[in-house]
Amino acid sequence: MRALFFDRFDQLRWLWKAGILVLGAIFFNVFATLLFLTSATNVIATQRNTQLEAFSEANLLATQMEIQTLLGILTMAAMLGLVVWLVRTVERRALLWSRLGLPALRRHRRAIAAGTGIGLVVGLACCVGGLAAGTLHLHGPGSRFFSAAEILNTFMYAAALAAATAVAEEVAFRGYLQHRLAARTHPVFALFVVSGLFAIAHPWQGGEDALLALARAGLMGLLLGVLYMKTGNCWTGIFAYGTWTFLNTAIIGMHSPADEHFFGAPLLLLEHVPGTSEVLLDVLVIGAAALILALLPRMGWLNLRRAVRIS
């Protein structure tokens, strides 16, 4: 029975660590959301609302950008906390961020430009491709629908959420899980396994494009995993993922005509055209970007390649 949980070095097996990290973050997010809904419902119910009306209002409040940003940052902090706990308590190793894919950034300034450029190119390619293919429709500039204060608030919340998400997820999935699995099996095997976990860890979207949305998340994980393999650390992936997230939150907002509100107050508003699949186009663009990066030679020009040891 012990062999089911521990390897021959008396270390907890990788699969259990992955489960603790991924499921722990998901459960924390669910718990934090339920805690907020319960607290908000009780507060609103004191204002002479019925319990059902109070819950409905609290549920609407939970979809607001401010609350979603707060819950997202708390979840990312919990994910980083689980990584620290796994390294220090479960593996009984010293916590060195350089061994989790984060060497001193001051020596790797090109990572900022490279990662930002990759995130911009992929994000803009998805949007421009959607407009050209007819899966997206230009709704108008955000200044027509939102005030300058609302747009500025969206920029601040989006920047905070993008930074927290990019750092936490890259350290957890690439710097910790992918690196450790690659050291014990094969780098390509680790790349695909962790990309699948990355997709599972993201919110499930219902509807006819649910599987495509899952594939999109998996391919984004594949792209970021390739960057980690090429550079040897997480910085380029952090800036690529952070830029892509910020672009699709603060700069460009997308929704379907059935939605009543955009998420936040983005600068440019786009609508999904009914009967078309923008998600399929995203899958093709992100998949093509991952393939191109995989076919490139080792990205030594970034000066990022540095051995990352487990112990």
Secondary structure as GFF3:
##gff-version 3
##sequence-region A 1 311
A	DSSP	alpha_helix	2	5	.	.	.	ID=ss1
A	DSSP	alpha_helix	14	45	.	.	.	ID=ss2
A	DSSP	alpha_helix	51	62	.	.	.	ID=ss3
A	DSSP	alpha_helix	65	85	.	.	.	ID=ss4
A	DSSP	pi_helix	86	90	.	.	.	ID=ss5
A	DSSP	three_ten_helix	97	100	.	.	.	ID=ss6
A	DSSP	three_ten_helix	105	107	.	.	.	ID=ss7
A	DSSP	alpha_helix	110	133	.	.	.	ID=ss8
A	DSSP	beta_strand	136	141	.	.	.	ID=ss9
A	DSSP	three_ten_helix	142	144	.	.	.	ID=ss10
A	DSSP	alpha_helix	148	169	.	.	.	ID=ss11
A	DSSP	pi_helix	170	178	.	.	.	ID=ss12
A	DSSP	alpha_helix	179	184	.	.	.	ID=ss13
A	DSSP	alpha_helix	187	200	.	.	.	ID=ss14
A	DSSP	alpha_helix	210	231	.	.	.	ID=ss15
A	DSSP	alpha_helix	235	246	.	.	.	ID=ss16
A	DSSP	pi_helix	247	251	.	.	.	ID=ss17
A	DSSP	beta_strand	252	255	.	.	.	ID=ss18
A	DSSP	beta_strand	268	272	.	.	.	ID=ss19
A	DSSP	alpha_helix	278	295	.	.	.	ID=ss20
A	DSSP	three_ten_helix	300	302	.	.	.	ID=ss21
###
